[in-house]
Amino acid sequence: MLRRIVCGLIATVALVSGYESAWTAGDAYVPGIKIVLEVRTARGDMRSVQRPGFAPTYWYQDLPVVQGDKLTINAMISTGGAELGSVKIRLDHSDLKAGTEAPWRVDVNTTDLSPGYHLVEVWASTKPPAAKENGATMGFLVVPQNDPLLHVLAPATGEAGPPVSPDEQLACTIRSREAEADKDITTSSSATVAGPTLFFISAGPAVKEFFYTLSRDGRITYTSPRLPVVTSILLEPQKPNGLGLAPGTLILAARAGDGEGRFGAPAWVTVHAKPAEAAK
């Protein structure tokens, strides 16, 4: 048994030594490449995201980039003992930067990028006589500023979507143009929808826009685009064609903004949607 262990150790050492010898014997080194993206808002703040049930986090690769964000492409290149020949950074098959001098960093204004997926490519090569080339790619999704993906609101915690502004002038409340529903809101923060019911946002003069969400069982089922503050929200029981609210309890939540990307704390009410028969 001892002999087998000793032989095994000798074989292992031989394998490791052979690997190192083969690695250093050649002058060629395939460049190592890592692509890292940084995303900031148009104001220069790190893009942050809140998802229901999760703590706020900064942007990472699986999240969308908002049109108008400042995107920075960072390429990290390793060449071992070999000399770097050249590096090329491309976006959607168009050259952004090429040469031999670090840092490999390119700023991109996403305002002119169309919604959809875009491709970053980085190519690097070492110098002759044993030149080697390697490439890496990374994709990212661009969405418009009013895309529903961006307006994620977690009613259970009151945190989500765009950063909350401490400005009390951006506070809002949800009211209804129907007298009975509005009375219920002011007394119990709830309303019953048994027929077409109009809701609206009550806020101060600093508020120019708002967006709202509907959620059931902690999951968001609808997110509106950003709307002028004078817009009313029409909720009604589900019709035979499927339009409207399915029976049950849901949360209507809203956040008011100043039109420049700042939003106040959320306001919400509980909505009890009745079956369509109850509206007859």
N, C-alpha and C positions, 0 to 999 in steps of 0.2 A: 504493500500500500504506500509506504514511504517513497519507494522508487517511482511509483506512478505520479505522486504529487510533485517530486523533484523534476521529473521529465516534463510534467505539465507546466511548471514554472519556467523551465528553460525554453519550452516552445512559445510560451506567452511573451517572454523577453525577446525572443527572436522575431516574433511577429511585430511587436512594437518597434524594435530597432529597424526592421525592414521598412515599416511604414514611414518612420522619420527619415530614413535614408532616401526613400523614393520621393518624399515631399521636398527635401532640401537639395536633392541632386539636380532637379530641373530648375531652370531660371523662370519658368512660366508660373504665373499665379493668377487664378481666376478671381477677378475683383469681387469683393463682397459688397452688396448694396442693400441699404435699408431706407425706405421712404417714410417720412413722417410729415403729416399735414397739421398745420395750426389754423384755426378758424376764429376770427374776431368779428364783432359787429361793425357796422359802418362807423360807430363812435369810437372804436378801438378797444372795446371791452371783450374779454374772452367770452365766446359763445357758450351759454349754459343752457341746460335742458332739465326739465322736471317731468318724470313719468309717474303716474299713479302707483303708490306703493313703494317708490324708490326715493332715495335721497337725491337732492339736486346734484348734477354732475356737469363737468365741462364737456365740450364736444369731443366725440371719438368717432372712429371711422364709419361705424354702422349708422350714424345719424346724418340727417340731411344738412346741406349747406344752403343758407338763405340767399337768394339773389341780392346782391349789394354787400354781402359779407366780404371781408378781407381775408383771402386765402393765401397762406404761405406754404410753399413746397420746400421741404428740407430733404436733401439727399446726403446720407452718410456713407462714405466710400472707404473700404479697407483694401490695401494691396499687399499686405505682408512686407516682405523685403524687396518686392519689385517696385519699379518706378512707374508712377501713374502716367499713362499716355494722354487720355482725354476723357472728358465727361460731357454728356449731352442730356439736357432735361427737355422733355416735350410734353405738350398738352394737346390732346386730340390730334396727334400726329403732326403738330406744328412745333418747330423749335422755339424754346424760350431762352435757353442759355447753353453755351458750349464753350469749352476751353480746357485749361489745365490748372487754373488758379482757384483755390477754395476762398470763401465758403460757397458751398453749393446750395444756394438759397434763392428762391424766386418768389416775389409777391405777385399775386393775381387779383385783379378787380373782377369780381363775379357778376357785376351789374350787366355786362354784355354776354354772359354765358346763358344759353337757352336752358329752360327747365329740362331735366332728364339727367342721364348718367354721362359722366365725362371720364376720360382716361389720362392718367399721368404715367409717363414712361421715363426711366432713367437708364442710360447706357454708359458703361465705363470700360476702358481698356487699359492694359499695361503696355509698356514700350517694348519694341523688339530688343534682342533677337527672338525671344520666345513670347511674343505678344499673345494675350488672351483677352477676350471680350465677354462681358456678361450684361444682362439686362434685368430690370425689375419693373413691375407695373402695379398701379393701384387705381381703383375706381372710386368715384364719389358722386353722390346725387345732389343736384341743385333743384330747389323748389322755389316758387314765387313767394313773396312776402305774406300773401294772404292764404297760403296753403293750410288746410286743416291739420296737417301733421304738426304744425308749429304751435297750435293753440291747445295744448294738452292741459287740462285742469283736473286736479284731484279734489273733489268736494269734501272727502273725508278729512283732509288735512288743511285745506285752504291754501295750498302752495302748488304752483306749477306755471307752465307757460313762460311768458316774458317776465323778467325780474320785477318784483314788486317795488313800486316807488314809495318812499316814506311820506310823500306829499299827500296830506289829508285832502287837498283839493281834488284828488282823483278818486276819492271814495264815491260809492254809488249805492243805491238801493233798487230793488226790483218792485215795481208796482203794477197794478192792473187798471185798465180803463173800464172794467166791469165792476160795478159798485160792490156786489157781494163778494167777489173774488178779492178785491182790494181790501175789504174789511177783514177777511180771513188772513191775508198777508200781514196786515199791521198788528193783528192780535195773536197769531200763531205761526207766522212765517210759513204758511201753507196755503194752497189754493186747489179747488176742485175744477177740473175741466170736463164738463158734461155737454158742452157745445162750443162753438167758436169763441175763443177767449183771447183778448188782446192784452199783452204785457208790454211794459216800457221801462226804460232806465231813467231814474231820477238822480240827477247829479248837478254839481255846480258849474259855473261858466267856464272853468278851465278844461272841462271834458269836451272832446270833439268827436270821439268815436268809442265803440265798445265791441266786444265779441261775446258770444254766449255758447254754452254747451248744454247738452241733455245727457244724462247718465242714468243707468239702472244697475243696481247691485254692484256699485263701485266701478263700473265700466262705462266709458264714454261712448255713446251711440251716435252723437252728432256734434259737430263743431262748426259754428258759423264763420264766414269771413269777417273781417273788420268792417263794421257798419257805422254810418253816421248816427250820432247820438239821438237824432229825432226819429229813428226807425222804430216801428212797433214790431213786436213778436207775436205772431198768430199761432196759437196752439188749439187743436180741436181733436175730438175723438176720431179713431181710425175709421175710414170709409170703406165701402165694399171693394174699391179699387186698390186698397192697401195704403193709401195716403193718410197721414195723421198719426196720432199716438195710440199705440196698442194699450189695452187696459192694464192698469197697474200703477205703481208708485215710482216716480222718477224725480231727479233733481234738476232744476233749472238754475244754472249758475251764470254769472256775468262778471266781466271786469271792464272798467272804463279807462280810456287812455286819452292822452293829450294830443294825439295825432303825430307825435314825433318818436314813437316807439316806447314811451313810458306808460305803464299801466298801474292802477291802484290795486288794493286788496280785493279779493273776490266777494261778491254777494250772492246768496242763493236762497231759493225757496223750495219747499217740497210740493210737488204737483201730484195730485191724485187724478189719474185719467180714467174716466168712466167708459164702459162699453158704448158703442154707437147707439144701441137701442135706448139707452138712458137719455140720449139727446133728443129723441123723437117726442 
